[in-house]
Amino acid sequence: MIHVSKMSGEEFATIGTEEVADVRRLKRLLRNRYSIPLSLQQLLHNGRSLEDDNVLNAPIDLQLVLLPVSTDFQRFESSDELVEACKHGLIEVARMLVDAGADKDHLDDYGRNALCCAALCGHVEVARLLLEAGADLSRQLYDNAAS
């Protein structure tokens, strides 16, 4: 079994080893089950930060740290993840990313921002969340995305 605890020591999740083989898959499972954005997750084992490609050998006790958006790289990653969450209607993931400081007006590779993606995919509640958080309605798309 893989035991994941909060930094407070409180048990957060117990996951069977048959469900995940590495840190990357565990992070995806935590996002899918508990709406914790990938870009905000840091997993530790005995105080050591784990990389996404680290293999998880059970039994193992891990600590989950929720990272703030404090560097340009984290801001870019979290903003990209916000656009993806909005495409798929993952409102709790989007809420956590907005609260953590992801750029609500960040454009994806196709020139669409999170609000555009939420609207195009029919995710009204996600669009409402972004508008309430101050997403820019007038944000322009890249020329090739608009055509």
C-alpha positions, 0 to 999 in steps of 0.5 A: 500500500501507498500511504499519503499524508498531509504535512500535518501528519493526517492520513490523506489517502491510501492507494493500492500499488496495483493502481500506480507504478510511479510518482507521475501516475500517483499525482494523476490519481490524486488529481482525478480523485481529489481534484488536486492540480498536478502543478501544485503537488509535491510528494516527499519520502523521508523529507526528500522530494520525489521526481515524477519518474520515480518508481513507487515500491510498496509499502511506502509512506509519502507526504503531500505538499501543496506548492504555491505558484511562486516562480515563473515556471510554476506560474506557466505550468499552473496556467497551462493546467488551468486551461486544460481543467477548463476544457474538461470541466474540472471545476475544483481543479480550476478553483484551486489553480485560480486560488493559487495564482494561476494566470486566468488569461494565459493563452494555450498553444491555440490562442485560447484562454481558460474562459474561452475553453470553458465556454466552447466546451459548455462548462458554464460553472467553470466559466462563471468561476473564471468571470468571478475571479476576474478573467479578462473578457476582452483577451484577444486570441492569436490570429490563427486561432480565430480563423 
